[in-house]
Amino acid sequence: MMTFFKNSLRAGLAGALALVIGAGSAFAASWDMPTPYPDATFHTANIHKFAEDVKAATNGDLTIKVHSAGSLFKHKQIKKAVRSGQVPIGEFFMGLLANENPVFAMDTLPFLASDYNEATKLWAATKPKIDALLDKQGLMVLFSVPWPPQGVYAEKLIDKAGDLKDIKFRAYNASTTRLAELSGAVPTQIEVADLAQAFATGRIEAMITSPSTGVSGKAWDYLSHFHHTQAWIPKNVVVINKKALSKLSPATQKAVLAAAAKAEKRGWEMSKAETDSKIAVLKKNGVTIVTPSAALMGSLKKIGATMSAEWAKKAGGEGQMLLKAYK
């Protein structure tokens, strides 16, 4: 009888333990996270590390599966997918939301923020407004990471603004088109995949983009100079669906936010390192790295001021207040 009782007790304890384990696993969650860029891109590498940090900090209660290179949703679909709850979290280029509100494109205004310190101040000035806009859509920014500063690539030295006059200048959005117009250049629409052929055939003679894009496109095959103008420092943002976040336990929510803070700090440092390393690659492959002359920068900053004023007029009183708060 005693043996039967002991066996029954052991069986009962084992069953209870199984229920506890089962209950614990019921709280575990797995999230899909779409990102627009390949795994080799430093933005994506940082996000993979963020996912690892979340898994470690939550003891596996939350795992995040990163779907890179637009494999789950195309770039322009990611924000909508997070908002609708198709996925709980995602990354995208913030400037894509410019049609929703001009503030989302404020960091693409030429020569408004021309180094990382200024970019940090600009983010601090604009983030409250961006947070408020996304909050109305049930979203929240977890962290932001900038791209390297934009520079002018050309087939010759650009020493003053007049050197840009009548040059065929690659334009890929309204901002770069306006920049070309104000500098006296001829804006020409060219896709990234067609850059080499466009330079080779004379369809374009200059462009403005990051050191990263120059290296990935092997710019040394078709141009000779990179002018480190640091025209603007645009950002990507990682956003989360607030309902999805609220369903996590308080401890897991805290872990996600802590990992996001680490990812933002790490990402900004990675961006700075990316800038230096990619400029070194350009130089190694024969591209002349130019520190812009005072005359050129003075002229470009005047163009930037004109574009900022145009932006503020479009953005209304709130835009003017944001510019004032930043400056």
C-alpha positions as CSV (number, residue, x, y, z in Angstrom):
1,M,0.0,0.0,0.0
2,M,2.8,2.4,1.0
3,T,4.6,1.6,-2.3
4,F,1.4,2.3,-4.3
5,F,1.0,5.7,-2.4
6,K,4.6,6.7,-3.1
7,N,4.2,5.8,-6.8
8,S,1.0,7.8,-7.0
9,L,2.6,10.8,-5.3
10,R,5.6,10.7,-7.7
11,A,3.2,10.5,-10.7
12,G,1.2,13.4,-9.3
13,L,4.3,15.5,-8.8
14,A,5.5,14.7,-12.3
15,G,2.2,15.6,-13.8
16,A,2.1,18.9,-11.9
17,L,5.7,19.7,-13.1
18,A,4.6,19.0,-16.6
19,L,1.7,21.4,-16.3
20,V,4.0,24.1,-14.9
21,I,6.5,23.6,-17.7
22,G,3.7,23.6,-20.2
23,A,2.3,26.8,-18.7
24,G,5.7,28.5,-18.9
25,S,6.1,27.6,-22.6
26,A,2.6,29.0,-23.2
27,F,4.0,32.5,-22.4
28,A,6.8,32.2,-24.9
29,A,6.4,34.2,-28.1
30,S,8.0,34.2,-31.5
31,W,7.9,37.4,-33.6
32,D,8.6,37.8,-37.3
33,M,10.5,41.0,-38.1
34,P,10.8,42.2,-41.7
35,T,13.8,44.4,-42.7
36,P,14.5,45.9,-46.2
37,Y,18.3,45.4,-46.5
38,P,20.5,42.3,-46.8
39,D,22.3,40.7,-43.9
40,A,25.6,42.2,-44.9
41,T,24.2,45.7,-44.3
42,F,25.3,47.1,-41.0
43,H,21.7,48.1,-40.1
44,T,20.6,44.4,-40.5
45,A,23.7,43.2,-38.6
46,N,22.7,45.5,-35.7
47,I,19.1,44.1,-35.8
48,H,20.3,40.5,-35.6
49,K,22.3,41.5,-32.5
50,F,19.2,43.2,-31.1
51,A,17.2,39.9,-31.6
52,E,20.0,37.9,-29.9
53,D,19.9,40.4,-26.9
54,V,16.2,40.0,-26.5
55,K,16.3,36.3,-26.6
56,A,19.1,36.2,-24.0
57,A,17.5,38.8,-21.7
58,T,14.1,37.0,-21.7
59,N,15.6,33.4,-21.4
60,G,13.9,32.6,-24.7
61,D,10.5,33.8,-23.7
62,L,10.6,36.1,-26.7
63,T,12.5,35.2,-29.9
64,I,12.6,37.5,-32.9
65,K,13.1,36.0,-36.4
66,V,14.7,38.6,-38.7
67,H,13.5,38.4,-42.4
68,S,16.0,40.5,-44.2
69,A,16.3,41.9,-47.7
70,G,12.5,42.4,-48.1
71,S,11.9,38.7,-48.1
72,L,8.8,38.9,-46.0
73,F,7.4,42.3,-47.0
74,K,8.8,44.8,-49.5
75,H,10.3,48.0,-48.1
76,K,7.3,50.2,-48.7
77,Q,4.9,47.6,-47.1
78,I,6.7,47.1,-43.8
79,K,5.3,50.0,-41.9
80,K,1.7,49.1,-43.0
81,A,2.3,45.5,-42.0
82,V,3.4,46.5,-38.5
83,R,0.5,48.9,-38.1
84,S,-2.1,46.3,-39.2
85,G,-0.7,43.7,-36.9
86,Q,0.5,41.3,-39.6
87,V,3.9,41.5,-37.9
88,P,4.6,43.0,-34.5
89,I,7.9,44.8,-35.4
90,G,9.8,46.0,-38.4
91,E,12.4,48.4,-39.9
92,F,12.2,51.0,-42.6
93,F,13.7,54.2,-43.9
94,M,12.0,57.0,-42.1
95,G,11.9,59.3,-45.2
96,L,9.4,57.0,-46.8
97,L,6.7,58.5,-44.6
98,A,7.3,62.0,-45.9
99,N,3.9,62.0,-47.6
100,E,2.2,61.4,-44.2
101,N,3.9,64.4,-42.6
102,P,6.9,66.5,-43.6
103,V,8.6,65.9,-40.2
104,F,9.4,62.4,-41.3
105,A,11.7,63.8,-44.0
106,M,13.3,66.5,-41.9
107,D,16.6,64.5,-41.6
108,T,16.9,64.5,-45.5
109,L,17.0,68.3,-45.7
110,P,20.4,69.1,-47.2
111,F,23.0,70.7,-44.8
112,L,20.6,71.0,-41.9
113,A,22.5,68.4,-40.0
114,S,25.9,67.8,-41.5
115,D,27.7,65.7,-38.8
116,Y,26.7,63.1,-36.3
117,N,26.5,65.6,-33.4
118,E,24.1,67.7,-35.3
119,A,22.1,64.6,-36.4
120,T,21.8,63.6,-32.7
121,K,20.4,67.1,-31.9
122,L,18.0,66.9,-34.8
123,W,16.7,63.5,-33.7
124,A,16.2,64.9,-30.2
125,A,14.2,67.9,-31.6
126,T,12.0,65.8,-33.9
127,K,11.4,62.6,-32.0
128,P,8.6,63.9,-29.8
129,K,6.6,64.9,-32.8
130,I,7.4,61.6,-34.6
131,D,6.4,59.7,-31.5
132,A,3.1,61.5,-31.3
133,L,2.3,60.9,-35.0
134,L,3.1,57.1,-34.8
135,D,1.3,56.8,-31.4
136,K,-2.0,57.7,-33.2
137,Q,-1.4,54.8,-35.5
138,G,-0.7,52.3,-32.6
139,L,3.0,52.3,-33.3
140,M,6.1,53.2,-31.3
141,V,9.7,53.9,-32.3
142,L,12.0,51.4,-30.6
143,F,15.2,52.8,-31.9
144,S,16.7,54.7,-34.9
145,V,20.1,54.3,-36.7
146,P,21.5,56.7,-39.2
147,W,23.0,56.1,-42.6
148,P,26.5,57.5,-43.3
149,P,26.5,61.1,-44.4
150,Q,25.8,61.8,-48.1
151,G,28.6,63.0,-50.3
152,V,29.0,64.2,-53.9
153,Y,30.5,61.8,-56.4
154,A,31.8,63.2,-59.7
155,E,34.1,62.6,-62.7
156,K,36.1,65.7,-61.8
157,L,36.9,67.9,-58.9
158,I,34.0,70.2,-57.7
159,D,35.7,73.1,-56.1
160,K,32.9,75.7,-56.1
161,A,29.2,75.7,-56.7
162,G,29.7,77.0,-60.2
163,D,31.4,73.8,-61.1
164,L,28.0,72.0,-60.8
165,K,26.4,74.3,-63.4
166,D,24.9,72.3,-66.3
167,I,26.3,69.0,-65.0
168,K,23.9,66.0,-65.4
169,F,23.1,65.2,-61.8
170,R,21.4,62.0,-60.6
171,A,18.1,62.7,-59.0
172,Y,16.1,60.0,-57.3
173,N,13.4,62.0,-55.3
174,A,12.0,65.4,-55.0
175,S,14.7,66.6,-52.6
176,T,17.7,65.6,-54.9
177,T,15.8,67.1,-57.9
178,R,15.4,70.4,-56.1
179,L,19.1,70.3,-54.9
180,A,20.2,69.9,-58.5
181,E,18.0,72.7,-59.7
182,L,19.2,75.2,-57.1
183,S,22.8,74.3,-57.8
184,G,22.4,74.9,-61.6
185,A,22.8,71.2,-62.4
186,V,20.5,69.2,-64.7
187,P,18.5,66.6,-62.6
188,T,18.4,63.2,-64.3
189,Q,16.4,60.3,-63.0
190,I,18.6,57.1,-62.8
191,E,18.0,54.0,-60.7
192,V,20.9,52.5,-58.6
193,A,21.2,49.5,-60.8
194,D,21.8,51.7,-63.9
195,L,24.4,54.0,-62.4
196,A,27.5,52.4,-64.0
197,Q,26.0,52.4,-67.5
198,A,24.6,56.0,-67.0
199,F,28.1,57.3,-66.1
200,A,29.8,55.4,-68.9
201,T,27.4,56.8,-71.5
202,G,27.4,60.3,-70.2
203,R,23.7,60.3,-69.0
204,I,24.9,61.5,-65.6
205,E,28.2,63.1,-64.5
206,A,27.6,63.5,-60.7
207,M,25.5,62.1,-57.9
208,I,25.0,62.5,-54.2
209,T,24.9,59.4,-52.0
210,S,26.6,57.6,-49.1
211,P,30.1,56.0,-49.0
212,S,28.3,52.7,-48.5
213,T,26.4,53.0,-51.8
214,G,29.6,54.1,-53.6
215,V,31.4,51.0,-52.4
216,S,28.6,48.5,-53.0
217,G,28.3,49.9,-56.6
218,K,32.0,50.0,-57.2
219,A,32.0,53.7,-58.0
220,W,35.7,53.6,-58.8
221,D,34.8,51.9,-62.1
222,Y,33.1,55.0,-63.5
223,L,34.1,58.1,-61.5
224,S,37.1,59.7,-59.9
225,H,36.2,62.0,-57.0
226,F,34.2,61.7,-53.7
227,H,33.5,65.1,-52.0
228,H,32.9,64.5,-48.3
229,T,30.1,67.1,-48.0
230,Q,28.1,65.3,-45.3
231,A,25.0,66.8,-46.9
232,W,22.5,65.0,-44.7
233,I,22.3,62.0,-42.4
234,P,19.1,60.1,-42.9
235,K,17.8,57.5,-40.5
236,N,16.1,54.1,-40.4
237,V,13.7,53.4,-37.6
238,V,12.6,50.2,-35.9
239,V,8.9,50.4,-34.9
240,I,6.8,48.1,-32.8
241,N,3.0,47.6,-32.7
242,K,2.0,48.8,-29.3
243,K,-0.7,46.2,-28.8
244,A,1.8,43.4,-29.5
245,L,4.2,45.0,-26.9
246,S,1.4,45.3,-24.3
247,K,0.7,41.5,-24.6
248,L,4.2,40.7,-23.3
249,S,4.9,40.4,-19.6
250,P,6.2,43.5,-17.8
251,A,9.6,41.9,-17.5
252,T,9.8,41.0,-21.2
253,Q,8.6,44.5,-22.2
254,K,11.4,45.9,-20.0
255,A,13.9,43.6,-21.7
256,V,12.8,44.6,-25.2
257,L,13.2,48.3,-24.4
258,A,16.6,47.8,-22.8
259,A,17.8,45.8,-25.8
260,A,16.5,48.6,-28.1
261,A,18.4,51.3,-26.2
262,K,21.6,49.2,-26.6
263,A,20.8,48.7,-30.3
264,E,20.4,52.5,-30.9
265,K,23.7,53.3,-29.2
266,R,25.5,50.5,-31.0
267,G,23.9,51.4,-34.3
268,W,25.1,55.0,-34.3
269,E,28.6,53.8,-33.5
270,M,28.4,51.3,-36.4
271,S,27.3,54.0,-38.7
272,K,30.3,56.1,-37.9
273,A,32.6,53.1,-38.4
274,E,30.9,52.4,-41.7
275,T,31.5,55.9,-42.9
276,D,35.3,55.7,-42.1
277,S,35.7,52.1,-43.5
278,K,33.9,52.7,-46.7
279,I,35.7,56.0,-47.4
280,A,38.9,54.0,-46.9
281,V,37.7,51.4,-49.5
282,L,37.0,54.2,-52.0
283,K,40.4,55.6,-51.5
284,K,42.1,52.2,-51.8
285,N,40.4,51.7,-55.1
286,G,41.7,55.0,-56.6
287,V,38.9,57.4,-55.8
288,T,40.2,60.9,-54.7
289,I,38.7,61.8,-51.4
290,V,38.0,65.6,-51.3
291,T,37.5,67.8,-48.3
292,P,35.1,70.4,-49.7
293,S,36.4,73.9,-50.1
294,A,34.9,76.7,-47.9
295,A,33.5,78.3,-51.1
296,L,31.7,75.1,-52.1
297,M,30.3,74.4,-48.7
298,G,29.2,78.0,-48.3
299,S,27.2,77.8,-51.5
300,L,25.8,74.4,-50.7
301,K,24.7,75.5,-47.3
302,K,22.8,78.5,-48.8
303,I,21.0,76.0,-51.1
304,G,20.2,74.0,-48.0
305,A,18.9,77.0,-46.2
306,T,16.6,77.7,-49.1
307,M,15.3,74.1,-49.1
308,S,14.8,74.3,-45.3
309,A,12.7,77.4,-45.7
310,E,10.6,75.8,-48.5
311,W,10.2,72.7,-46.2
312,A,9.1,74.9,-43.3
313,K,6.5,76.7,-45.5
314,K,5.1,73.3,-46.5
315,A,5.1,72.0,-42.9
316,G,3.4,75.1,-41.6
317,G,3.8,76.6,-38.1
318,E,4.7,73.3,-36.5
319,G,7.6,72.8,-39.0
320,Q,8.9,76.3,-38.3
321,M,8.8,75.5,-34.5
322,L,10.7,72.3,-35.1
323,L,13.4,74.2,-37.0
324,K,13.6,76.8,-34.3
325,A,13.8,74.1,-31.6
326,Y,16.7,72.3,-33.5
327,K,18.7,75.5,-34.2
